[in-house]
Amino acid sequence: MWTFITDFFTYETTKSVVVKSWTIGIINRVVQLLIITYFIGWVFVHEKAYQIRDTAIESSVMTKVKGFGLYNNRVMDVAEYVTPSQSEMKYKCTHDNNCTRFLNKPGGNGLPTGRCVHFNDTLNTCEIRGWCPAEIDYIKTHPMMEVENFTIFIKNSIRFPLFNFTKGNFLPTITPQYIKACNFDHENNTYCPIFRVGDVIRYAHQNFTTLAQKGGVIGIKIGWMCDLDQSEDECNPSYSFTRLDAMSEKNSVSPGYNFRYAKYYKMDNGTDYRTLLKAYAIRFDVLVNGNAGKFNMIPTLINMVAAFTSVGVGTVLCDIILLNFLKGAEQYKAKKFEEVSDTQIENSLSSNGLYRSREFIGVEKQSNDSGAFSIGQYG
């Protein structure tokens, strides 16, 4: 227990040992060079760690679709495309008690009334309140192929609140004539806000004919990565495209994307009618992300301190090699580590005559060396 106590109340201080070894010297400089290169090349130049960054981007997106198509010998425009049958055997019945179990349960083609009614000479069925005839969901449909040439107009504006910086995806030099004539592409018209549907699907690595059969969801990603230490003209959007419902391609249940909508009208006799449409559609989701950075002294100082501190990692690695793997490791250990006790200090001072006479008073005399002191004697 006493040994534990004495070992606990000890203090370790750094002792500098100069090792003149080509091997350990080269390793030390190489490790330091790699650490410095990492901080300069990656942390400061590539990641711009000297900047304060704003990732809370605020954005608004407005879109317009234009195009005309032909479906069932009828011309369709923007106003028309931008937006189990009742005789199933489970509804067969003989009296009302067979139908009450369907009350307050969703499904089918309407609201069950709980009544068993005559359907034909051989069948009674549970009555529902809904539109007649019931939806026919197995008719083979053909996609409107003109959709491939439709265009999507995307107007996007963003703001970085930390820097009160705002910008949009329109260049200052853009003109109405340019918008009417251009279509976006990655090479010649990077900043054109008009996107052809067929091109977007191709950029997302999809086949239009296959996608149009069952529908799908395509993501249009707009990225704003802005360095505000440079000119505002350098802060421009980048576009990427992907299919967001890629898993539905592999599913046999509810593949693709579809929705239903209806158009209502009233006949002269007061009867309400509707046309129910089930649309297999290509849905476009516009996703905006980004961040902006600008020079700030606080992150600069923090990363500079981290860089200088990390250079010391080379010393740790060299010590491990020096004290464990190089020839003469034991001699290096003897030079690097030394234990000094109070008894040794007292004996050393006594042998030097510092406590031989009461007429001498031991005082500490500060030297000009930083972090060091000398002991002098005055009578």
Stockholm file with secondary structure:
# STOCKHOLM 1.0

chainA/1-379         MWTFITDFFTYETTKSVVVKSWTIGIINRVVQLLIITYFIGWVFVHEKAYQIRDTAIESSVMTKVKGFGLYNNRVMDVAEYVTPSQSEMKYKCTHDNNCTRFLNKPGGNGLPTGRCVHFNDTLNTCEIRGWCPAEIDYIKTHPMMEVENFTIFIKNSIRFPLFNFTKGNFLPTITPQYIKACNFDHENNTYCPIFRVGDVIRYAHQNFTTLAQKGGVIGIKIGWMCDLDQSEDECNPSYSFTRLDAMSEKNSVSPGYNFRYAKYYKMDNGTDYRTLLKAYAIRFDVLVNGNAGKFNMIPTLINMVAAFTSVGVGTVLCDIILLNFLKGAEQYKAKKFEEVSDTQIENSLSSNGLYRSREFIGVEKQSNDSGAFSIGQYG
#=GR chainA/1-379 SS CHHHHHHHSCCCCCCCCCCCCHHHHHHHHHHHHHHHHIIIIIIIIISCTTEEEECCCEEEEEEEEECCEEETTEEECHHHHCCCCTTCGGGBCSSGGGTGGGTTCCCTTEEEEEEEEEEETTEEEEEEEECSSCCCCCCCCCCCGGGGGCEEEEEEEEEETTTTEEEESSCTTCCHHHHHHCCCBTTTBTTCCEEEHHHHHHHTTCCHHHHHHHCEEEEEEEEEEEETTSCGGGCCCEEEEEETTGGGGGCSSSCSCEEEEEEEEECTTSCEEEEEEEEECEEEEEEEEEEEEEECHHHHHHHHHHHHHHHTHHHHHHHHHHHHTSTTHHHHHHHHCCCCCHHHHHHHHHHTTTTSCTTCEEEEEECSSTTCEEEEEEC
#=GC SS_cons         CHHHHHHHSCCCCCCCCCCCCHHHHHHHHHHHHHHHHIIIIIIIIISCTTEEEECCCEEEEEEEEECCEEETTEEECHHHHCCCCTTCGGGBCSSGGGTGGGTTCCCTTEEEEEEEEEEETTEEEEEEEECSSCCCCCCCCCCCGGGGGCEEEEEEEEEETTTTEEEESSCTTCCHHHHHHCCCBTTTBTTCCEEEHHHHHHHTTCCHHHHHHHCEEEEEEEEEEEETTSCGGGCCCEEEEEETTGGGGGCSSSCSCEEEEEEEEECTTSCEEEEEEEEECEEEEEEEEEEEEEECHHHHHHHHHHHHHHHTHHHHHHHHHHHHTSTTHHHHHHHHCCCCCHHHHHHHHHHTTTTSCTTCEEEEEECSSTTCEEEEEEC
//
